[in-house]
Amino acid sequence: MTKTNEIATKTEQVELTNPSDIMNFATNLKELIVQNKLFTQIKGKNYVNVEGWQIAGAFTGIFPIVEKVENLSEGNFYKYRAEVTLRDKENCVVGSGMAICTNKEHGKTNFDEYAVASMAQTRAVGKAFRMKIGWLLKVAGYETTPAEEMDAIQEAQTSDFRQKFSNSAVEYAIEKLEKAETLEELKITFATLGEIRKEPEVIAKKDELKAKFENLKETQAEGVENG
């Protein structure tokens, strides 16, 4: 049994009935988290690890139960979805959480299948506690997102950034093509765009401008003949 589990199982439920009780408990909780190194610093902010959330839950009389782990994997693409409920000492459901983990996430490409399944459960536990007692961790001076959940959030933010960067690159390429004044300039500009010229929008714009210049050339030729 780990040290954090020992702490969790030996705790007595605290009564948070007034602001002073809440503040005192939050202070003690922070000391416990710091002493046991149950937080992770990400970009200058402190996020409590799931073990810290479990201890906070145990003190307030709630415990996580993994209700379902769904395998959504395909071949070497591992993907698991986990559902967790929070129960009090009377076994009544007082909260829930759901989370997903895949081996396509940054830093998890070498994860074995069982590790992906385990992380999905860990995230679901953290999310369930966040929905229930996130305010309590905030009072203790921590961010309300569990540290393990930040992996998924950062991955999504990185993907969004990459998408925005890609969109900006496409817009830049199209703008460069539109500045071409002749068919030859268009061909030269397109050739200098590198990998971005493979994007469908860039190819479509190149073809559109090419057709425009070719039509213009034909019109000019017809004008010369008629003249």
C-alpha positions in Angstrom: 0.0 0.0 0.0 1.4 3.4 -0.9 2.0 6.2 1.5 -0.8 8.3 0.0 -3.3 5.4 0.3 -2.3 4.9 4.0 -3.0 8.5 4.6 -6.4 8.3 2.9 -7.6 5.2 4.7 -6.6 6.5 8.1 -8.3 9.9 7.9 -11.4 10.9 9.8 -14.0 12.9 8.1 -13.9 16.6 8.7 -17.0 18.8 9.0 -16.7 21.9 6.8 -19.6 23.8 8.3 -18.2 27.4 8.5 -15.6 29.5 6.8 -13.0 29.2 9.6 -13.3 25.3 9.4 -12.8 25.5 5.6 -9.8 27.8 5.9 -8.1 25.7 8.6 -8.7 22.5 6.7 -7.4 24.1 3.4 -4.2 25.1 5.2 -3.7 21.6 6.7 -4.4 20.1 3.3 -1.9 22.3 1.6 0.8 21.3 4.1 0.0 17.6 3.6 0.2 18.0 -0.2 3.5 19.9 0.0 5.1 17.4 2.5 4.2 14.4 0.3 5.0 16.2 -3.0 1.6 15.6 -4.4 1.5 18.4 -6.8 3.1 19.3 -10.2 4.1 22.7 -11.4 3.1 23.5 -14.9 4.0 26.9 -16.4 4.4 28.4 -13.0 1.1 27.1 -11.6 0.6 24.3 -9.1 -1.7 21.4 -10.0 -2.5 18.7 -7.5 -1.9 15.0 -8.5 -4.8 12.6 -8.3 -3.4 11.1 -5.0 -3.8 14.6 -3.4 -7.4 14.8 -4.6 -8.1 11.3 -3.2 -6.7 12.4 0.2 -8.9 15.6 0.1 -11.9 13.4 -0.8 -11.2 10.9 2.0 -11.1 13.8 4.5 -14.5 14.9 3.3 -15.9 11.4 3.3 -16.0 10.6 -0.4 -14.2 7.8 -2.3 -13.8 7.0 -6.0 -15.2 3.9 -7.6 -14.3 2.9 -11.2 -17.6 1.9 -12.8 -16.6 1.3 -16.4 -13.5 1.1 -18.6 -14.3 0.9 -22.3 -11.7 -0.2 -24.8 -12.0 1.9 -28.0 -8.6 0.8 -29.4 -8.0 -0.1 -33.1 -4.9 -2.1 -33.8 -1.8 -0.3 -32.4 -4.0 2.8 -31.6 -4.8 2.4 -27.9 -7.8 4.4 -26.7 -9.7 3.9 -23.4 -12.6 5.7 -21.9 -13.2 5.4 -18.1 -16.2 6.4 -15.9 -15.9 6.9 -12.2 -18.4 7.7 -9.5 -17.8 9.3 -6.1 -19.5 7.6 -3.1 -19.9 8.6 0.5 -19.6 6.3 3.5 -23.3 5.2 3.0 -22.3 4.2 -0.6 -24.5 6.9 -2.1 -23.3 8.4 -5.4 -22.4 12.1 -4.8 -20.4 12.8 -8.0 -19.0 11.3 -11.2 -16.4 11.9 -13.9 -15.4 10.6 -17.4 -12.1 10.7 -19.2 -10.3 9.4 -22.2 -6.6 8.6 -22.9 -4.8 7.5 -26.1 -1.3 6.6 -27.0 -1.4 9.3 -29.7 -1.0 12.0 -27.1 2.3 13.8 -26.7 4.5 11.8 -24.4 2.4 8.7 -24.5 3.4 7.2 -27.8 5.5 4.5 -26.0 2.7 3.6 -23.5 1.6 0.0 -23.3 -2.1 -0.7 -23.6 -2.5 -1.2 -19.9 -0.8 2.2 -19.2 -3.3 4.0 -21.4 -6.2 2.2 -19.7 -4.8 3.1 -16.3 -4.3 6.8 -17.2 -7.9 7.0 -18.4 -9.1 5.8 -15.0 -6.7 8.2 -13.2 -8.0 11.1 -15.2 -11.6 10.1 -14.6 -10.9 10.0 -10.8 -9.4 13.4 -10.9 -12.2 14.9 -13.0 -14.8 13.5 -10.6 -13.1 15.1 -7.6 -12.7 18.3 -9.5 -16.4 18.6 -10.1 -17.1 17.9 -6.5 -14.4 19.6 -4.4 -12.5 21.7 -6.9 -13.4 24.8 -4.9 -11.7 23.3 -1.8 -8.4 22.8 -3.7 -8.7 26.4 -4.9 -9.0 27.7 -1.3 -5.9 25.7 -0.5 -4.0 27.7 -3.2 -4.0 25.2 -6.1 -5.5 25.1 -9.6 -8.8 23.3 -9.9 -7.6 21.0 -12.7 -5.9 17.7 -11.7 -2.3 17.5 -12.9 -3.1 14.3 -14.9 -5.9 16.1 -16.8 -3.5 18.8 -17.8 -1.8 16.4 -20.2 -4.9 16.1 -22.3 -5.6 19.9 -22.1 -2.1 20.8 -23.2 -2.3 18.3 -26.0 -5.6 19.9 -27.2 -4.1 23.4 -26.9 -1.1 22.3 -28.9 -3.3 20.8 -31.6 -5.3 24.1 -31.7 -2.1 26.0 -32.1 -0.9 23.8 -34.9 -4.2 24.2 -36.7 -4.1 28.0 -36.3 -0.5 28.0 -37.5 -1.5 25.9 -40.5 -4.4 28.2 -41.3 -2.1 31.2 -41.1 0.4 29.6 -43.4 -2.3 28.7 -45.9 -3.6 32.3 -45.9 -0.1 33.6 -46.4 0.5 31.3 -49.3 -2.8 32.3 -51.0 -2.0 36.0 -50.5 1.4 35.4 -52.2 -0.2 33.7 -55.1 -2.8 36.5 -55.5 0.0 39.0 -56.0 1.3 37.3 -59.1 0.5 39.4 -62.2 1.4 36.9 -64.9 1.2 33.1 -65.4 5.0 32.9 -65.1 5.0 34.8 -61.8 2.3 32.5 -60.5 4.4 29.4 -61.4 7.5 30.8 -59.8 5.6 31.8 -56.6 3.9 28.5 -56.3 7.3 26.7 -56.7 8.8 28.7 -53.7 6.0 27.8 -51.2 7.5 24.6 -50.0 5.3 22.0 -48.2 2.4 24.4 -47.9 1.7 24.2 -51.6 0.4 20.6 -51.0 -2.5 22.0 -49.0 -5.9 21.7 -50.9 -6.8 25.4 -50.5 -3.4 26.5 -51.9 -3.7 24.1 -54.9 -7.3 25.3 -55.5 -6.2 29.0 -55.5 -3.2 28.2 -57.9 -5.6 26.5 -60.3 -8.1 29.3 -60.1 -5.4 31.9 -60.9 -3.9 29.8 -63.6 -7.3 29.5 -65.3 -7.7 33.2 -65.0 -4.4 34.0 -66.6 -4.9 31.4 -69.4 -8.4 32.9 -70.2 -6.9 36.4 -70.2 -4.2 35.2 -72.6 -6.7 33.7 -74.9 -8.9 36.8 -74.8 -5.8 39.0 -75.7 -4.9 36.7 -78.5 -8.4 36.8 -79.9 -8.3 40.6 -79.7 -5.1 40.7 -81.7 -6.5 38.5 -84.4 -9.7 40.5 -84.7 -7.8 43.7 -84.7 
